[in-house]
Amino acid sequence: MASHVVGYPRMGPKRELKFALESFWDGKSSAEDLKKVSADLRSSIWKQMSDAGIKYIPSNTFSYYDQVLDTTTMLGAVPSRYNWTGGEIEFGTYFSMARGNASVPAMEMTKWFDTNYHFIVPELGPDVNFSYASHKAVNEYKEAKAQGVDTVPVLVGPVSYLLLSKPAKGVDKSFPLLSLLDKILPIYKEVIAELKAAGASWIQLDEPTLVLDLESHKLEAFTKAYADLESSLSGLNVLVETYFADVPAGAFKTLTALKGVTAFGFDLVRGTQTLELIKSSFPSGKYLFAGVVDGRNIWASDLAASLALLQSLEGVVGKDKLVTSTSCSLLHTAVDLINETKLDDEIKSWLAFAAQKVVEVNALAKALSGAKDEAFFSANAAAQASRKSSPRVTNEAVRKASAALQGSDHRRATNVSARLDAQQKKLNLPILPTTTIGSFPQTVELRRVRREYKAKKISEEEYVKAITEEIKKVVDLQEELDIDVLVHGEPERNDMVEYFGEQLSGFAFTANGWVQSYGSRCVKPPIIYGDVSRPKAMTVFWSSKAQEMTKRPMKGMLTGPVTILNWSFVRNDQPRFETCYQIALAIKDEVEDLEKAGITVIQIDEAALREGLPLRKAEHTSYLNWAVHSFRITNVGIQDTTQIHTHMCYSNFNDIIHSIIDMDADVITIENSRSDEKLLSVFREGVKYGAGIGPGVYDIHSPRIPSTEEIADRVNKMLAVLETNILWVNPDCGLKTRKYTEVKPALQNMVSAAKTIRTQLASAK
């Protein structure tokens, strides 16, 4: 019985790649230094999986930014603005596409399906001259082989690559991206030929778009592509991998009939309905890579249940054709539980990070082959029982309060138009009010202060003094720049979700449970293991202190319940909506305390609301109903004069705009600039939006500083489809990842653009 892992985390157990990337970007280390760190990480990963007994070990899942961008470079699909002249694509071009540079913006970044991972969206059109421009897949296969590890090279499949792309700027939005199949398949053939020549016996093609609701012409593209590749794939075992959801019946039929394919991989954790299709119509003689170990969460597998499932599948496909696998790449979970020396022992026994999941995969494979590790399975069963019976998981008062939410939709009593009038009388803001999203740069000194306070190396008094000084610096800067609605900069917070989770009951925290979000950006999701409540106020102290420093409105900054849910490792022993309602009640308490403390503008970020949208349309309504309801619960009881903001970032919002309106926030700030302002298209198409709205005027994820004229042009485009009295001017997102040398001039230009347009509007009256 064989074992397989779809993919593995890249950052390293202590975020070694993150620090190497940032050192390279800052000019403190060379390309060779970065390549050395990367090679060491890859070598360690391959050895770890080999030592654990994994038979099918992936290669080419390592990336300096993301695997879709890697595919773009493999295909030579570099937008012309980066002035690439051909040849093997080097770091300069690669990172300019990902991050932008001083003269040109980055490519669009968006969420990878329904995860918190991001990818760089390919920009394609009829004039793209595809060429084989990155030999990374072949080089990494050879690198592993030289170390004695025969891997399965992984490529993003050709059809999914095109379906995840967008028409380039200047290309008609209706351009059929799948028409480019004939242009990219020759390059795939070159790559496959080189892998065969290098000795590869297996290849993995990831086609995750097969879990989406695809029209018939898109399914036909899979049939066409793999028929075209069939002769090139001859002599190789070919695995087509899917993940994140059920494969619909039509897609299952298309997938399992593909030419030249030996094996099919399915997510059997999130795709339980696929099981019925496998049992009724899995093709004879093919391999089934059964994804039974969860790659998206940190809970230890219920090994007894997983083994029973595998045994039932054994009777369907045959013992020699069944491979135990992860449900998806382990990229989406933390690296190694061994690094968690301070985590509570009981909770730790309930968990499995990537390294432990690799062991689980192999333990299941061995058990199927008759070599069951009884002690390992017994320890797992004991941990499962402990989690089910632990008193720390359940809080009856919380459950009662959550149950009482049924029967009300929790809407504020007054409509948004009347509320905005009441708020304007109190706030007296100019037209096109300026603000930022929340965080300001997190300096080395600031991180040191937080770290030393956590380690008890400095006193609480010293900590409060240092954070207060940082807030004063941020407030003074915003007043100097003449920003209208201020933020305190969040210097006390390392992460917007972790900060709140640390103060809520039912959460646990790791020391090194880092997960890559994009590029070098890592997050450390809290673990929701039990019922959630708020023991005491979380933000009132710092928000009140900041408001005392200025006469301008100071935003209270909170993370919304849906985002806390979607950016945490969530308990899997109850429906997600139940946990979300519990968090909503906790945030509601905080909103009411902020209002009592005199905070008149409160931002409740729901950056991840769109991210949690199920991949299948049939499940959208249910999710949006409870997600939007959760947000409304947080602010249902406050006064009309208290202005509620929310913020969303880096997703396609157009298809949920009516749910966003239904959130009933007074003001929404939303990512816009990096996605070619496609958010504005919904307003051009006639959607009426009556609340305040701030589509981002510049991309904060790039070090590039936009000019006043560029920002003014963006604002004017917004004014073409939005009323002057509802438009806000703000960046795309928080500023924590930027330097002050970038932030100050960018905000200066933003405010200048707003003032210029105010003057123009006044003179036009």
Disulfide bonds with the S-S distance in Angstrom:
none
